[in-house]
Amino acid sequence: MPKKKKKKRLGSKLLVWAPSRILIELWMRVVAFELTVFGHRWAYFWARIISAVAWVLMARLRKYALRNVDLCFPDKPLAERNRIAKASFKHNVYSFFDYLLVPRYFKAGNKSPYFEGTADDHPFFDWYKAIEPGFNMTLHLGQFDICCFNIGQDADHKPLMLIVKEVRPPLLDRWINKSRAALGNEVVHADEGGKVYLRAIQQKRKCGTIVDQNGGDFAPVETFFGVPCTWQADWTRLVLKRKVRLCYHACVRVGDRFQFRYLEPEFHDYGPDADPMQIIRDYRDWVERIVREHPDQYMWVHRRFKARKDGWPDRYKNLNERLTAEARAGMLDVPDFSPAEAEA
């Protein structure tokens, strides 16, 4: 079925139209300078204020976050679900400020007092230095780009090929990529699709990427916190056909400050006859475990469950109402899918 052409919104057009883009980027430079000029404590002070204001004014994103938390953590008290969603707003704002701060406090090939990584003799370093292809998978939690610094801090590091989507306006994309380069990565935009991954495999490189729960309306189905959803799964075929070793890694923000701790990585190897969906389930299980441990640092504002196959309910309908147990159960009921069958 041919994909429908998406109409560009007015906001998207303004970000690329030269006259408006120049004005927007000039304003961005002034604001970024004022918010970070006195260092990370000053920047995080303003980030807390901005997140509190955004929680009130950005009603739709607030409702997305609350709906996602209601779907994924139905057993938690309402007050705790509210706290998690609100805290995630703050960590989202922190993450943006981090991109502005990283080039000042991180330098590839050097340790940083703001990052606690693994010991120099950890098996992780044998994995990433081995001349074999590997995918370094992470998730939208904490500062998901700074976790790459566990590689980048090594004076003898081989740059991780970081596969990312281009963002707009171009100035923001340059800021983010400057930050990623300071962490020791080689940044590659994902517009080439699977060719990027194939090139990394052929060069026996390690590449870093994030797999989303929103794989599109025609992607395979698995659950996320018990909620059926589509998953990006094309990469699993490469894992099996090209014998790619997987490493799942993440880092979290320590407390309410510009300080980061790398979590224990998890490795997976699969034979050529493995079930591609088992790879998805293993990744899903790891993501769920990390999110349960650090729920307030996960990016709940994304519409994780927006894909809708035929007969699927709209998980983002009636956003002004909080989910009851009955309403949630209705959103889990999708045709031709049984979580029990998937786990068999």
C-alpha positions in Angstrom: 0.0 0.0 0.0 1.6 3.4 -1.0 2.4 5.7 1.8 0.3 8.9 2.0 2.2 12.1 1.5 2.3 14.1 4.6 1.4 17.7 4.3 3.9 20.1 5.8 2.6 22.1 8.7 3.1 25.9 8.8 5.5 25.5 11.7 7.7 23.1 9.7 7.7 25.4 6.7 8.8 28.4 8.9 11.8 26.3 10.2 13.2 25.9 6.7 12.0 29.1 4.9 15.2 31.2 4.8 13.9 34.6 6.1 12.0 33.1 9.1 14.7 30.5 9.8 17.4 33.2 10.1 15.2 35.1 12.6 14.4 31.9 14.6 18.1 30.9 14.7 19.2 34.4 15.8 16.7 34.2 18.6 17.8 30.7 19.5 21.5 31.8 19.8 20.6 34.7 22.1 18.4 32.6 24.4 20.9 29.7 24.5 23.7 32.1 25.5 21.7 33.7 28.2 20.6 30.3 29.6 24.0 28.7 29.7 26.5 31.6 30.1 27.2 30.9 33.8 27.5 27.1 33.5 25.5 24.0 34.2 24.0 25.0 37.6 22.7 28.2 36.1 21.3 26.3 33.1 19.6 23.6 35.2 18.1 26.4 37.4 16.3 27.8 34.3 15.5 24.3 33.0 13.5 23.7 36.1 11.5 26.9 35.6 10.9 26.2 31.9 9.7 22.6 32.6 7.3 23.9 35.3 5.9 26.4 32.8 5.8 23.9 30.0 3.8 21.5 32.1 1.1 24.1 32.4 1.2 25.6 28.9 2.0 22.5 26.8 -1.3 20.8 27.5 -1.2 18.3 24.7 2.2 17.0 25.5 1.2 16.9 29.2 -1.8 14.8 28.3 0.3 12.4 26.1 2.7 11.9 29.0 -0.2 11.2 31.5 -1.9 8.8 29.1 1.3 6.9 28.5 2.0 6.5 32.2 -1.6 5.5 32.8 -1.3 2.8 30.1 2.1 1.5 31.4 1.8 1.8 35.1 -1.9 1.1 36.0 -1.0 -0.4 39.4 0.7 2.8 40.6 -1.3 5.3 42.6 -2.7 8.3 40.7 -0.4 10.7 42.6 2.7 8.7 41.7 1.7 8.5 38.0 1.2 12.3 38.0 4.7 12.7 39.6 6.4 10.5 37.0 4.8 12.3 34.1 5.7 15.7 35.5 9.2 14.7 36.3 9.7 13.4 32.8 8.9 16.9 31.5 11.8 18.2 33.6 14.2 15.6 32.3 13.2 16.3 28.7 14.1 19.9 29.2 17.4 18.9 30.9 18.2 16.8 27.9 18.0 19.8 25.6 20.2 21.9 27.9 22.7 19.0 28.0 23.3 19.4 24.3 24.3 23.0 24.8 26.5 22.1 27.8 28.3 19.0 26.7 30.9 20.6 24.4 32.0 22.7 27.4 32.3 19.8 29.9 33.1 16.8 27.7 36.0 16.1 25.4 36.5 12.9 23.4 39.5 10.9 24.6 39.4 12.4 28.1 37.6 11.5 31.3 35.0 13.9 32.7 34.1 14.5 36.3 30.5 14.7 35.2 30.4 11.1 34.0 30.8 7.9 35.9 31.5 5.1 33.4 32.7 1.5 33.7 36.1 0.4 34.9 38.8 0.3 32.2 39.0 -3.5 32.3 35.3 -4.0 31.9 34.3 -6.6 29.2 32.4 -3.8 27.4 35.6 -2.4 26.0 36.6 -5.8 24.6 33.2 -5.8 22.8 33.4 -2.4 21.2 37.1 -2.8 20.2 36.6 -6.2 18.6 36.8 -6.0 14.8 33.3 -7.3 14.2 30.0 -5.6 13.6 27.8 -4.6 16.5 24.7 -2.6 17.3 24.8 -0.5 20.5 21.1 -0.1 21.3 19.7 2.4 23.9 16.4 4.0 24.8 14.8 7.4 25.3 15.9 7.7 28.9 18.1 10.0 30.9 20.6 11.5 28.5 20.7 8.8 25.8 23.5 10.4 23.8 25.8 10.9 26.8 25.8 7.1 27.4 28.1 6.9 24.3 30.8 8.6 26.4 31.5 5.3 28.0 33.3 4.7 24.6 34.3 8.3 23.8 36.2 8.8 27.1 38.8 6.2 26.1 41.9 7.8 24.7 42.2 5.0 22.1 38.5 4.9 21.3 37.1 4.0 17.9 34.2 6.4 17.2 30.7 4.9 17.5 28.7 5.4 14.2 25.7 7.1 15.7 22.7 6.8 13.4 20.2 9.6 14.1 17.3 11.5 12.5 17.9 15.0 11.3 16.2 17.7 13.3 15.0 21.2 12.5 15.9 24.0 12.4 19.4 23.3 11.0 21.0 25.3 13.8 19.5 22.9 16.4 20.7 19.9 14.4 24.3 21.4 14.3 24.2 22.0 18.1 23.1 18.4 18.8 25.7 16.9 16.4 28.4 19.1 17.9 27.6 17.7 21.3 27.6 14.1 19.9 31.0 14.7 18.3 32.4 16.0 21.6 31.3 12.7 23.1 33.4 10.9 20.5 30.8 9.8 18.0 30.7 9.8 14.2 27.2 11.1 13.4 25.4 9.7 10.4 21.8 10.8 9.5 19.3 8.0 9.0 17.9 9.2 5.8 19.8 6.5 3.9 17.7 3.9 5.7 19.1 0.4 5.9 22.1 1.3 3.8 23.6 3.0 6.8 23.4 -0.2 8.9 24.8 -2.3 6.0 27.8 0.0 5.6 28.5 -0.2 9.3 28.4 -4.0 9.1 30.6 -4.2 6.0 33.1 -2.0 7.7 32.9 -4.1 10.9 31.9 -1.0 12.9 29.9 -0.5 16.0 26.8 1.6 15.4 24.4 3.2 17.9 20.7 3.6 17.5 17.3 3.6 19.3 14.4 1.4 18.4 10.9 2.8 19.0 7.7 1.2 20.0 6.0 3.0 17.1 7.1 0.9 14.0 4.2 2.1 11.8 0.9 0.6 10.9 2.4 -2.4 9.1 5.2 -3.3 11.5 5.1 -6.5 13.6 3.2 -6.4 16.9 4.5 -7.0 20.4 3.6 -5.5 23.8 5.2 -2.7 25.8 4.2 -2.8 29.4 1.4 -5.1 28.4 0.1 -2.7 25.7 0.1 -4.2 22.1 2.0 -1.9 19.8 4.0 -2.1 16.6 7.8 -2.3 16.8 10.6 -1.3 14.4 12.0 -4.7 13.5 13.9 -4.5 10.2 17.2 -4.3 12.1 16.6 -7.8 13.5 17.1 -9.4 10.1 20.5 -7.8 9.8 21.4 -9.1 13.3 20.6 -12.7 12.2 21.9 -12.6 8.6 25.2 -10.7 9.4 25.9 -12.2 12.8 25.7 -8.8 14.5 26.3 -8.8 18.3 24.1 -6.6 20.3 24.8 -4.5 23.4 22.1 -2.6 25.2 23.3 0.4 27.2 22.0 3.5 28.9 23.0 6.2 31.4 20.9 8.1 33.9 21.1 11.5 35.4 22.2 11.4 39.0 19.9 13.4 41.2 18.6 16.7 39.9 21.9 17.9 38.4 24.3 17.8 35.5 25.9 14.4 36.5 25.6 11.1 34.7 26.1 7.4 35.6 26.5 4.6 33.0 24.4 1.6 33.7 25.7 -2.0 33.5 25.4 -3.0 29.7 23.7 -6.1 28.6 25.0 -8.3 25.7 23.1 -10.6 23.3 24.2 -13.1 20.6 21.8 -14.9 18.3 22.2 -17.8 15.9 21.0 -17.6 12.3 17.8 -19.6 13.2 16.7 -17.4 16.0 13.2 -15.9 15.9 13.4 -12.1 14.9 10.6 -11.4 17.3 12.5 -13.0 20.2 15.2 -10.3 19.6 12.4 -7.7 19.9 11.1 -9.3 23.1 14.6 -9.4 24.6 15.1 -5.7 23.8 11.6 -4.9 25.1 12.3 -6.7 28.4 15.5 -4.8 28.9 13.8 -1.4 28.1 10.9 -2.2 30.5 13.4 -3.1 33.3 15.4 0.1 32.9 12.2 2.2 32.7 10.8 0.5 35.9 14.0 1.4 37.7 14.0 5.1 36.4 10.5 5.9 35.3 10.8 9.6 35.8 13.7 9.9 33.3 11.9 8.2 30.4 10.5 10.3 27.6 6.8 9.8 28.1 5.8 12.7 25.9 6.2 10.6 22.8 3.1 9.0 21.4 4.4 5.5 21.9 1.2 3.8 20.9 -0.1 5.9 18.0 0.1 3.1 15.3 -3.3 1.7 14.6 -3.9 -1.5 12.6 -7.4 -2.3 11.4 -9.7 -2.6 14.4 -7.3 -1.1 16.9 -8.5 1.4 19.4 -7.2 5.0 19.5 -5.0 5.1 22.6 -5.0 9.0 22.6 -8.7 9.5 22.4 -10.5 11.5 25.2 -7.2 12.9 26.5 -9.0 15.1 29.0 -10.1 12.0 30.9 -7.8 9.8 32.9 -8.0 6.1 32.1 -10.1 3.8 34.3 -9.2 0.1 34.5 -12.1 -0.7 32.2 -11.1 1.9 29.6 -7.5 0.6 29.7 -8.6 -3.0 29.2 -10.5 -1.9 26.1 -7.3 -0.3 24.7 -5.4 -3.6 25.1 -8.0 -5.6 23.2 -6.7 -5.8 19.6 -7.8 -8.4 17.0 -5.5 -11.2 15.8 -2.9 -10.8 18.6 -2.4 -12.6 21.9 0.5 -11.8 24.2 0.4 -15.4 25.5 1.0 -16.7 22.0 3.9 -14.2 21.5 5.6 -15.5 24.7 5.1 -19.2 23.7 
